[in-house]
């Protein structure tokens, strides 16, 4: 199907009805020639069919039907715009076996059906292209003309009489050559007449891969011909599996090829976006985050308008993304300087194309990417950099990228100015037009409307993408851990320390969670100071010991078992004396580790965590190997440990205060403040997943009598014991809260009313049948009344559920009032569903 290939791609979509007069004249010529050939074939094929047995006529018809039906089975020739159909071999085989007339008729029909499949498969701007009568006629006529040409050549070279494999080689070869020439020259002529490049250059694009595919199709047809001489009409059945296998083998190869190409391209794009992101960190308010995409759209759109060869076009696709990678060597203060650059600053800036080319030279591109990147700041008049090239000495791709990049830079916002409108940008470019290739610049001006439309489409797609939430107080992570002196590390190292320290100081300064503070500290610290294992020791409350609070790196489980007394070993001494130790053997700290682990570590850096003379702990970095710490590492650790000490002290105080705020001091249970927070979270999950939720209100019976008879001290101990009993009978997922006075609230997630009701029997019996020692020499017993309310039947919020539970609790209290609890405790017991389902592990009654 190579004959229709140039019309299959949206990038080169060409409507013959609206093309230049030369295109239409050529199309009508092909249609007329094809019509003559088809009329002749229709007349001639009648004699052929009358001379063939019925079985063979049916075979011929079936082969044509199968070929047309499989016209959708196409494979793309790598690195070209050509498609080839597996059924080409069948069409060539029909011509070789049944003669020129049958081949012309079958090939014309095949090309017509191929066009129909193409219009159903391909999309342009998301739409299926409409049926084009002129295009369909052109395809059918072209197919007939191709068959006349390659068929005539085949029969001119095939010898008379019996033909074997040796006699078939030359005719088949010449048929393939002819098919390729007439096919490629005709499609190239259409493109040339449409102004998309010279015929020779377009034709050379097909070399060497496309001819090989034509030879493969002809070889398949030759195989069918030889099988026909042996097996007769059934040869098509014998050859068909071979063609199908060949198709799927090529399809598999092509998919893998495309997949690897996409991975390669996406990797390079990710690299370019990382460089772009580096600029974003230093001045995100003024950064145009679509710079790379906009430059690519402009560059490739201009390249299509000029009609560059495919190799240059693909190279421009990569170069437009990677053209600024050399800016990683430029200090940020130059990249984002809001005023005019000095001479020395401009000299430094002018090195970025050469640096970018040096970086990309390590990648073996099959396209001219490196040269395009190196020279995209060269000027047509020779005033550019880095090599001062002029005129045609500048690669064409660089000249195209220079125009596109200049327009994008003018119309995008920069730190030193607002974005310019199209008119102003073009006026500035007109003043500097001596810098640009005249032909490229004029083509750009002629194409500006189309290019801007593509840019608007890009912006709309960008707006449709989900946007990442950006917290202005936090800076995202942009650097990696410097383990060795490489090109990338030497470029990023000056900014690495600044950004990482900024992140550490900013993030731990705003965190009031001790866990978050430790996690942030460990994750950021590894970017500027090397270690094998990092251990943050903190003092245990009420003890004189240091215990690992956070571990990063290797052998975490082993280090988690360590315990160091304050003032002893390395970390204990550092914490008490507020002094640093570095480049010391970590043996004293690691002596309790297994031999095979502690023998790995040979160096350590330990920083104190001290606040206002209060030892909080120590930050220990242990190194496996002979790596030594430098003065620079110590300087960084002094800054980090000082700020980390303040952050940890504040986080510890905050957590202690927060714990007090949400805990009932008497019972140690959560208080009513916690109830409101926990219930809202639990209710939200219940609503989201459609799960039940039940609330139980618990109120002690005649608790006032305990206080009156035995005093409030006994009453307090009694409340604590009741709270303990209730808590012991709750599941891990349940929460028991001391709500007020002698009232408790239990929240049972994922529990419906019936399950909670069964559980309530067990809960009441557990309290009723327990004698409590409250330290007065007398064992006391008090029962509880319960009220249940379930979401969503009893209410949609906490207030509604509390009101319903409170009402049910008073009804239960009224029923229980006057009854003797002990006499009915055994009779009232009913098995708990929690117990029977193994959900809740409860105590048996005493």
C-alpha positions, 0 to 999 in steps of 0.5 A, a space after each residue: 500500500 505504499 502507493 497511498 502512503 503519503 496520504 495516510 499521515 495527518 502531518 502530510 494530509 493533502 486534499 487533491 481537490 484543493 491542491 495546486 493546479 499541478 497536483 490536480 492535473 497530475 491526479 486527473 492524468 493518473 485517473 485517466 490512464 488508470 481508467 483506460 487500463 481498467 476498461 481494457 482489463 475488464 474486456 480482457 479478463 472476460 476471455 480469461 475467465 471463460 477459459 478457466 475451470 469453474 474451481 479456478 475462477 472461484 479460487 481467483 475470486 476468493 484470493 481477490 476478496 481475501 486480499 481486499 479484506 486484508 488491505 487493513 493489514 499494513 506495516 509501517 516502514 521504519 523511518 519513512 512515511 510509507 506503509 506496506 500491505 501484506 496483501 501486496 504479495 497476493 496482488 503480485 501473485 495474481 498478476 504473475 499467475 493469471 496475467 496482466 488483465 487480472 492483475 490490473 483489475 485486482 490491483 485497482 480494486 485493491 487500492 480502492 479498498 485500501 483507501 477506504 480502510 485508510 479513511 476509517 483508520 486514520 484520524 486528523 485532529 481527532 476526526 475520521 477524514 471524510 471520503 474524497 471521491 477524487 482521492 479514491 479515484 486517484 488511488 484506484 487509477 494509480 493501482 491499475 497503472 502500477 499493475 500495468 507497469 510491473 506486470 509488463 516488465 515481469 512478462 517481458 523478462 519471464 522466459 517461455 515454457 516451464 519456469 523454475 526458481 532460477 528462471 524466476 529470479 530476474 523477472 521477480 527482481 525487475 518487477 519489484 524494481 519497477 513497482 518501487 520506481 513507479 510507486 515512489 516517483 508518483 507519490 513523490 511527484 504529488 508532493 513536489 507539485 504541492 511544494 513540499 520539496 524536490 522530487 529527488 530529495 523526497 525520493 531519496 527519503 525512501 532509501 534503502 528500506 522501502 525498496 527492501 519491502 518491495 523486494 520482500 513483497 515480490 519475493 512472497 509473490 514469487 513463492 506463491 507462483 512456484 507453489 502454484 506450479 506444484 500445487 495449483 490453485 491451493 498454492 494461495 492457501 499454502 502461502 497465506 500462513 507464511 504471509 500472516 506470520 510475516 505480518 505479525 512478526 513485522 508488527 511485533 518488531 515495529 511495536 517494539 521499535 516504536 516502544 523503544 523510540 518512545 521510551 528514548 524520546 520520553 527519557 530525553 524529554 524528562 531530562 529536558 524538563 528537569 533542566 527546565 524545572 531547575 530554572 523554575 525553582 529559582 524564579 517560579 513566579 516568572 517562569 513559562 512552564 510550557 517553554 519546551 512544548 511551545 518551542 517544539 510546536 513552533 519548530 516542527 510546524 515551521 519545519 513542515 511548512 519548509 518541507 525538510 527531510 524526515 531525518 532533519 524533522 525528527 532531529 528537530 523534534 529532539 533538538 527543540 526539546 533539548 536545546 537548552 540543556 546547556 543552561 545547567 552550567 549557567 548560574 541562576 543569578 545570570 539566568 534570572 537577572 532582571 537587568 541587562 547582562 554584563 559583558 562577562 555574564 553574557 560570555 558565560 551565557 553564550 557557552 550554553 549551546 556548546 555545553 549542551 552539545 557536549 552533554 548530548 554528544 554522549 548519546 548516539 543520535 541517528 539524527 543531527 541533534 547535536 549540531 542543531 543544538 550547538 548552532 541554534 544561536 548562530 546568526 545568518 550574518 555571522 554575529 552569533 555564537 559559539 562558532 560564528 558561523 554564517 549563511 548556509 554553513 549553519 545547519 538548516 535545523 539550527 536556522 529553523 530552531 533559531 527563528 522558532 526559539 526567538 519568537 517563543 522567547 519574545 512572546 513568553 514572560 521573562 523575569 525582566 519583562 512581561 510577554 509581548 504580543 504577536 505584533 510587537 514580537 514580529 516588529 522586533 524580529 523584523 528589526 533583527 531579520 539579518 540574524 535569520 535565514 531569509 527563506 526560513 524567516 519568510 516561511 515563518 511569516 507566511 505560516 504564523 497564523 497556523 503556528 499560533 493556532 497550534 500554540 493555542 491548542 497546546 495551551 488548551 490541552 495544558 489547561 485541561 491537565 490536572 494542576 499540582 497544588 503548590 505551597 509557596 512555603 515549600 520548595 520541591 526537591 530538585 537535586 540528587 545525592 552527590 556520590 562521585 564527581 561527574 559532569 552532572 554533579 559538577 554542574 549542579 553542586 553549586 546550587 545543590 547545597 543552597 537548595 537542600 539547606 533551604 528545604 531542610 530549614 524551611 520544611 523542618 521549621 514549619 513542621 510540628 510533628 516529630 515524626 515528620 521532622 525526622 523524616 524530612 531531616 533524613 531524606 534531605 540530609 542524604 543529598 548533601 552529606 554521604 552516609 551508609 546508615 543514618 540514625 537519629 537518637 532521641 532521649 527516652 522520656 523518664 530515662 537516661 537512654 538514647 534510642 533510635 527514633 529514625 533510621 535511614 539507609 542500610 541495616 535498619 533492623 540491626 540498628 533499631 535494637 541499639 540503646 545508648 546511655 547518655 554520656 557513654 559511647 560516641 553518641 551519648 558523649 556527643 549529646 551530653 557534651 554538645 560537641 561534634 565527633 567526625 572521622 572516628 571509628 564507630 565501634 563504641 556505638 556499633 559494638 552491640 551489632 552482629 559481627 558481620 554488620 559492625 565490621 562494615 562500618 569504619 567511619 562516623 560523623 555524630 552531631 549533637 541535638 541540644 536545645 538550651 543545654 537540654 540534651 535531646 539526642 544525637 544525629 549519627 552518620 555511619 559510613 561503610 568503607 574508607 570515605 572521609 568527611 570534609 570540613 564542608 560536611 561539618 559546616 553543613 552539619 553544624 547548620 542542620 543540627 542546630 536548626 533540627 534541635 530547635 525543630 525537635 524541641 518545638 515538635 516534642 512540646 507541641 505533641 505533649 500539649 496536643 496529647 494533653 488537650 485530647 486526653 481525659 486526665 482522670 481515666 486516660 481515655 480520649 476526651 470530648 474534643 477528640 470525639 468530634 475530630 475522630 467522629 467526623 473522620 469516621 463518618 466521612 469514611 462511612 459515607 464514602 464507602 456506604 458502611 454502617 456506623 453505630 454510636 453507644 452512649 454509656 451512663 453509670 447507674 446511681 453513680 451519685 450514690 457512690 460519691 455521696 457514700 464513699 467520697 469523690 476520691 472513691 468515685 474517681 477510682 470507680 470511674 477509672 475502673 469502669 472505663 478500663 472494663 469498657 475499653 477492654 471489651 472494645 475492638 481495636 477499631 472502636 474508640 471509647 471516650 469519656 464524654 462528661 461526668 459519668 458518661 462514656 461514648 463508644 464509636 463502633 465503625 462498620 457496625 450496624 444496629 443489630 450487631 451493636 445491640 448484641 454487643 451491648 448485652 455483653 457490655 452491660 453484663 461485663 460491668 454488672 457482674 464485676 466487683 470493683 476495688 476502689 480502695 475503701 475496703 469494700 467491693 462495689 458494683 454498679 451497672 450501666 445503662 446504654 443507648 444506641 444510635 446508628 448511621 444513617 437511620 438515626 441521624 446524619 451527623 454527630 448531634 443527631 446521633 447523640 440525641 437519639 442515643 441519649 433518648 434510648 439510654 434514658 429509656 434503658 435506664 428507666 427499664 433497669 431502675 428498680 430491678 435487681 442487677 445481680 439476680 438477672 445478670 446470668 439470665 440477661 446474657 445473650 451471646 455477642 455477635 462479635 464473640 461468635 464471629 471471632 471479631 472481638 476477643 472478650 473476657 468471659 463473665 466472672 
